[in-house]
């Protein structure tokens, strides 16, 4: 076992010990799923930032940019960073005031228990795919730090994240997010400094970069609707993603929710530029990589002293743990809270927590299976942001900001969006499937609402 791998495993052990320590104070379902709804501004900011600024922002986006320039990674950090800012500007306060435990609670409050269950069915797949992306990225770090094969490394990663999540829940993550967030930021800044000052003739390297790699604009010939779709997926597809919503509603007040989201989004955009820069010049630093997602781990290993790289790799692993923890908690909470507990409302709090932990294990295993069969982290994240989310976004917007439409309109919008996206993606190979499903969801919601009003007037 290498010194580097030993250091990473020690870092992971510390995380697990923190999870165990925090687990002793978990008494209720709210403690486990939402950290008791008591996160302040500092904890709220870093837990939102650290949860989203994980594997995709550092490993996936740098790899995509290494392969295709900035246009290859429009979603991250730019799209997802703007998504968090949008959450703070528009959604954080009204979501917090609803006193939700899960996002599916909103569908029950505003529409009906049936719509709640339909929303659960639609939200879980994207959450599991997102978890798989983080587990795969965890495996990438272990592979770059050892001689382990990727599939075996992913299996180890899955085991660790399941154990970590089962132990501490969101409360454990909230305490560790500040430390790992600061360490990861310091690591990225250190890596940037070392690359800038230790790359011979960096000015010539930058001048030799193909200008087409420095623009977010898609290649000539790309349709306008495709350009719009690329931005709508991370912004509209993720702004009401449950893993983000859970962190926002875990804060102690609506003002903290708003300010934490805005600050976290700004941090996301700012520090996300560092992996983007490494991806841009990566072709010159380490040319010919077969697996482009190895660029950040390999550049860090090449430029950082061993001790600093161990700390950086540990912080990256910690960020991944934080991200996958929240996604597994989301999937678990949707089933345990919105289905199991709903069938037995008088269930003891200890039983609620036990059910939530059981489903963490189940969905963790499922995410591992997806991770070993996936092509890459970036593709997993884009798929997660697209799957069924157009309908969720549409119904959440109508539920929070209007009084129009009822259960029938919500159900029609959710089912239509899912059906259109699946057909457009897998049957007709439509490149702008998300935008089409979003338009279809809004149209379906408004059409059913109009028909219901006409029916009531003529009755």
C-alpha positions in Angstrom: 0.0 0.0 0.0 1.4 3.4 -1.0 1.9 6.3 1.4 -0.6 8.3 -0.6 -3.3 5.6 -0.4 -2.6 5.2 3.3 -3.1 8.9 3.9 -6.4 8.9 2.0 -7.6 6.0 4.0 -6.7 7.7 7.2 -8.6 10.8 6.1 -11.6 8.6 5.3 -11.3 6.9 8.8 -11.5 10.3 10.4 -14.7 11.0 8.4 -16.2 7.7 9.6 -15.2 8.5 13.2 -17.0 11.9 12.9 -20.0 10.1 11.5 -20.0 7.6 14.4 -19.6 10.4 17.0 -22.5 12.5 15.5 -24.7 9.4 15.2 -25.0 9.2 19.0 -26.9 12.5 19.0 -29.4 11.4 16.3 -32.7 10.8 18.0 -35.3 11.7 15.3 -36.0 11.4 11.6 -35.5 15.2 11.4 -32.0 14.9 13.0 -31.0 12.2 10.5 -32.4 13.7 7.3 -32.2 17.5 7.9 -29.7 17.9 10.7 -32.5 19.0 13.0 -33.2 22.0 10.8 -30.7 24.1 12.8 -27.9 24.9 10.3 -26.6 28.5 10.6 -25.1 30.7 7.9 -21.6 29.3 8.0 -22.7 25.7 8.1 -25.5 26.3 5.6 -23.1 28.0 3.1 -20.4 25.3 3.3 -22.8 22.4 3.3 -24.5 23.6 0.1 -21.2 24.5 -1.5 -19.4 21.2 -0.5 -22.4 19.0 -1.4 -22.5 20.4 -5.0 -18.8 21.1 -5.4 -17.7 17.5 -5.5 -16.6 14.9 -8.0 -18.3 16.5 -11.0 -16.9 20.0 -10.4 -13.4 18.9 -9.9 -12.9 15.6 -11.8 -15.8 15.4 -14.3 -15.7 18.9 -15.6 -11.9 19.1 -15.9 -12.0 15.8 -17.8 -14.8 17.1 -20.1 -12.8 20.3 -20.7 -9.6 18.4 -21.3 -11.4 16.5 -24.1 -13.6 19.2 -25.6 -12.7 22.6 -24.3 -15.0 24.9 -22.2 -17.9 24.0 -24.5 -17.7 20.4 -23.4 -18.5 21.3 -19.8 -21.2 24.1 -20.0 -23.1 22.3 -17.2 -20.4 22.5 -14.6 -19.2 24.7 -13.1 -21.2 27.4 -14.9 -24.7 25.9 -15.2 -24.8 24.3 -11.8 -23.2 27.4 -10.1 -25.9 29.6 -11.6 -28.5 27.0 -10.5 -27.5 27.5 -6.8 -27.6 31.3 -7.2 -31.1 31.0 -8.7 -32.1 28.9 -5.7 -31.1 31.7 -3.4 -32.8 34.4 -5.5 -36.1 32.8 -6.0 -36.7 29.4 -4.4 -35.0 29.2 -1.0 -37.4 31.3 1.0 -40.7 29.9 -0.2 -39.4 26.3 0.1 -38.1 26.9 3.7 -41.4 28.4 4.8 -43.3 25.3 3.7 -41.5 23.4 6.6 -40.9 20.4 4.4 -39.0 17.2 5.4 -38.6 16.2 1.7 -39.5 17.9 -1.5 -42.2 15.3 -2.1 -44.0 16.8 0.9 -44.8 19.8 -1.2 -46.6 17.7 -3.7 -48.8 16.3 -0.9 -49.4 19.7 0.7 -50.3 21.4 -2.6 -52.0 18.6 -4.5 -52.6 15.1 -3.0 -50.9 12.0 -1.5 -51.2 10.4 -5.0 -49.2 13.2 -6.6 -46.7 12.9 -3.7 -46.1 9.2 -4.6 -45.8 9.9 -8.3 -43.2 12.6 -7.6 -41.2 10.1 -5.5 -41.3 7.6 -8.3 -39.9 10.2 -10.7 -37.3 11.8 -8.4 -35.6 8.6 -7.2 -33.9 7.6 -10.5 -32.1 10.9 -11.1 -30.9 10.9 -7.4 -29.5 7.4 -7.8 -27.7 8.3 -11.0 -26.2 11.3 -9.3 -25.0 9.0 -6.4 -23.4 6.7 -9.0 -21.5 9.7 -10.5 -19.9 10.5 -7.1 -19.1 6.8 -6.4 -17.4 6.5 -9.8 -15.4 9.7 -9.1 -14.4 8.3 -5.7 -13.1 5.2 -7.5 -11.2 7.4 -9.9 -9.3 9.0 -7.0 -8.5 5.6 -5.5 -7.3 4.3 -8.9 -5.0 7.4 -9.4 -3.6 6.9 -5.9 -2.8 3.2 -6.2 -2.6 0.2 -8.5 -6.2 -0.8 -8.0 -8.4 -1.5 -11.0 -11.2 1.0 -11.5 -14.0 -1.5 -10.9 -12.5 -2.8 -7.6 -11.8 0.8 -6.6 -15.5 1.7 -7.2 -16.6 -1.2 -5.1 -14.4 0.0 -2.2 -15.8 3.5 -2.7 -19.4 2.3 -2.6 -18.8 0.4 0.6 -17.2 3.4 2.3 -19.9 5.9 1.3 -22.7 3.5 2.3 -21.2 3.1 5.8 -20.5 6.8 6.1 -24.1 7.7 5.2 -25.7 5.1 7.4 -23.8 6.4 10.4 -24.2 10.1 10.6 -26.8 11.4 8.2 -26.9 15.1 7.3 -25.8 16.2 10.7 -22.4 14.5 10.3 -21.9 16.0 6.9 -22.7 19.5 8.1 -20.0 19.4 10.7 -17.4 18.0 8.3 -18.3 20.2 5.3 -16.6 23.3 6.7 -13.3 21.5 7.2 -13.3 19.7 3.9 -14.6 22.7 2.1 -11.8 24.9 3.3 -9.2 22.2 2.7 -10.5 21.6 -0.8 -10.4 25.3 -1.6 -6.9 25.6 -0.2 -5.9 22.6 -2.2 -7.2 24.0 -5.5 -5.6 27.3 -4.8 -2.3 25.6 -4.0 -2.6 23.5 -7.2 -3.2 26.6 -9.3 -0.2 28.4 -7.7 2.1 25.4 -8.3 1.0 25.0 -11.9 1.4 28.7 -12.6 4.9 28.9 -11.1 6.3 25.5 -12.1 5.2 25.2 -15.7 8.1 26.2 -18.0 7.0 29.0 -20.4 3.4 29.0 -19.3 2.7 32.0 -21.4 3.6 30.0 -24.5 1.6 27.1 -23.4 -1.5 29.3 -23.0 -0.9 31.0 -26.3 -0.8 27.6 -28.0 -4.2 26.7 -26.7 -6.7 26.5 -29.6 -9.1 29.5 -29.3 -12.0 27.2 -30.0 -11.3 25.5 -26.6 -11.7 28.8 -24.7 -15.3 29.5 -25.6 -18.6 28.3 -24.0 -20.2 28.6 -27.5 -21.1 25.3 -29.0 -19.5 24.4 -32.4 -20.8 26.2 -35.5 -23.9 24.5 -36.9 -25.4 23.8 -33.5 -29.0 24.7 -33.5 -30.3 27.5 -31.2 -32.6 25.1 -29.5 -29.7 22.8 -28.7 -27.7 25.7 -27.2 -30.7 26.6 -25.0 -31.1 22.9 -23.9 -27.5 22.7 -22.8 -28.1 25.5 -20.3 -31.6 24.6 -19.2 -30.5 21.1 -18.1 -28.3 22.1 -15.3 -30.3 25.2 -14.3 -33.9 24.2 -14.5 -33.2 20.5 -14.1 -31.3 20.9 -10.9 -32.6 24.0 -9.1 -35.3 22.0 -7.4 -33.2 18.8 -7.2 -33.9 17.3 -3.8 -30.2 17.1 -2.8 -30.0 20.9 -3.0 -33.5 21.5 -1.5 -32.6 19.3 1.5 -29.6 21.4 2.4 -31.6 24.6 2.0 -34.5 23.6 4.2 -32.1 22.3 6.8 -31.1 25.8 7.7 -32.6 27.6 10.7 -34.4 30.4 9.0 -35.5 31.6 5.5 -33.0 34.4 5.5 -30.2 32.0 6.3 -31.4 29.7 3.5 -31.3 32.6 1.0 -28.0 34.0 2.0 -26.3 30.6 2.2 -27.5 29.7 -1.3 -26.3 32.9 -2.8 -22.8 32.7 -1.2 -22.4 29.0 -2.0 -23.4 29.7 -5.6 -20.8 32.5 -5.9 -18.1 30.2 -4.4 -19.1 27.4 -6.7 -18.7 29.6 -9.8 -15.4 31.2 -8.6 -13.5 28.1 -7.4 -15.0 26.0 -10.2 -12.8 28.0 -12.6 -9.6 26.3 -11.3 -10.5 22.8 -12.5 -11.6 24.4 -15.7 -8.2 26.1 -16.2 -6.4 22.8 -15.5 -8.6 21.1 -18.0 -7.8 23.7 -20.6 -4.0 23.5 -20.3 -4.1 19.8 -19.4 -3.4 18.7 -23.0 0.0 20.4 -22.7 0.8 19.3 -19.1 -0.1 15.6 -19.6 -1.0 14.9 -23.2 -2.5 11.8 -24.6 -4.6 10.7 -21.5 -6.9 7.7 -22.4 -9.1 8.6 -19.4 -9.5 12.4 -19.4 -11.1 12.3 -16.0 -7.7 11.4 -14.5 -6.3 14.9 -15.4 -6.8 16.6 -12.0 -5.6 13.7 -9.8 -2.5 13.2 -12.1 -1.7 16.9 -12.3 -2.0 17.2 -8.5 0.2 14.2 -8.1 2.8 15.6 -10.5 3.0 19.2 -9.1 2.2 18.8 -5.4 4.6 17.6 -2.6 3.4 14.2 -1.3 2.1 15.5 2.0 0.1 18.3 0.3 -1.3 15.9 -2.3 -2.4 13.5 0.4 -4.3 16.4 2.1 -5.8 17.5 -1.2 -6.8 14.0 -2.2 -8.3 13.5 1.2 -10.3 16.7 0.9 -11.5 15.6 -2.6 -12.6 12.3 -1.2 -14.4 14.1 1.6 -16.2 16.3 -0.9 -17.3 13.2 -2.7 -18.5 11.6 0.5 -20.5 14.8 1.3 -22.1 14.8 -2.1 -23.0 11.1 -2.2 -24.1 11.2 1.4 -26.8 13.8 0.5 -28.0 12.0 -2.6 -28.3 8.6 -0.8 -30.1 10.4 2.0 -32.5 11.9 -0.5 -33.4 8.6 -2.2 -33.8 7.0 1.2 -35.9 9.8 2.6 -38.3 9.8 -0.3 -39.1 6.1 0.3 -38.9 5.9 4.1 -40.6 9.3 4.8 -43.0 9.6 2.0 -44.1 6.0 1.6 -43.2 3.8 4.6 -43.9 6.4 7.3 -47.0 7.7 5.6 -48.5 4.2 5.9 -47.9 4.2 9.6 -47.9 7.8 10.9 -47.5 6.8 14.6 -44.2 5.0 14.0 -41.6 5.6 16.6 -38.8 8.0 15.7 -36.2 5.3 16.2 -38.0 3.1 13.7 -38.2 6.0 11.2 -34.4 6.4 11.4 -33.9 2.7 11.0 -36.0 2.6 7.9 -34.1 5.5 6.4 -30.8 3.8 7.1 -32.0 0.5 5.5 -32.9 2.3 2.3 -29.5 4.1 2.3 -27.9 0.6 2.0 -30.3 -0.5 -0.7 -29.9 2.6 -2.9 -26.1 2.6 -2.3 -25.8 -0.9 -3.7 -27.9 0.2 -6.7 -25.7 3.3 -7.3 -22.6 1.0 -7.2 -24.1 -1.2 -10.0 -24.8 1.9 -12.1 -21.3 3.4 -11.4 -19.4 0.3 -12.7 -21.5 0.3 -15.9 -21.3 4.0 -16.7 -19.1 5.7 -19.3 -18.0 8.6 -17.2 -18.8 11.0 -14.4 -19.9 13.9 -16.6 -22.3 11.9 -18.6 -23.8 10.5 -15.4 -24.4 13.9 -14.0 -26.0 15.3 -17.2 -28.3 12.2 -17.3 -29.2 12.8 -13.6 -30.1 16.4 -14.3 -32.3 15.5 -17.3 -34.2 12.4 -16.1 -37.8 13.4 -15.2 -36.8 16.8 -13.8 -38.6 19.0 -16.3 -41.9 17.8 -14.8 -40.7 18.3 -11.3 -39.5 21.8 -12.0 -42.8 22.7 -13.7 -45.0 21.5 -10.9 -42.8 23.0 -8.1 -43.0 26.4 -9.8 -46.7 26.3 -10.1 -47.1 24.9 -6.6 -44.9 27.6 -5.0 -45.9 30.7 -6.9 -49.4 30.2 -8.2 -52.8 28.9 -7.1 -53.8 27.6 -10.5 -54.0 23.9 -11.2 -54.9 20.9 -9.1 -53.9 17.2 -8.8 -55.0 16.3 -12.3 -52.9 19.1 -13.8 -49.8 18.1 -11.7 -50.1 14.4 -12.6 -50.5 15.2 -16.3 -47.5 17.5 -16.3 -45.3 14.9 -14.5 -46.3 12.0 -16.7 -46.1 14.0 -19.9 -42.7 15.3 -19.1 -41.3 11.9 -18.3 -42.9 10.3 -21.3 -41.8 13.0 -23.7 -38.2 12.9 -22.4 -37.9 9.1 -22.6 -39.4 9.0 -26.1 -37.3 11.9 -27.4 -34.1 10.5 -25.9 -34.4 6.8 -26.6 -36.8 6.5 -29.5 -36.3 9.6 -31.7 -32.8 10.7 -30.6 -33.9 14.3 -30.1 -30.9 16.3 -29.0 -33.0 18.9 -27.1 -35.1 16.4 -25.2 -35.1 18.3 -21.9 -36.4 21.5 -23.5 -39.1 19.6 -25.3 -40.1 17.8 -22.1 -40.2 21.2 -20.3 -42.4 22.8 -22.9 -44.6 19.7 -22.9 -45.0 19.8 -19.1 -45.9 23.5 -18.9 -48.4 23.0 -21.8 -50.0 19.9 -20.3 -50.4 21.6 -16.9 -52.0 24.7 -18.3 -54.2 22.8 -20.7 -55.6 20.5 -18.0 -56.2 23.5 -15.7 -58.1 25.3 -18.5 -60.2 22.2 -19.3 -61.0 21.9 -15.6 -62.2 25.5 -15.4 -64.3 25.1 -18.5 -65.8 21.9 -17.1 -66.7 23.7 -13.8 -68.3 26.6 -15.6 -70.5 24.4 -17.8 -71.5 22.1 -14.9 
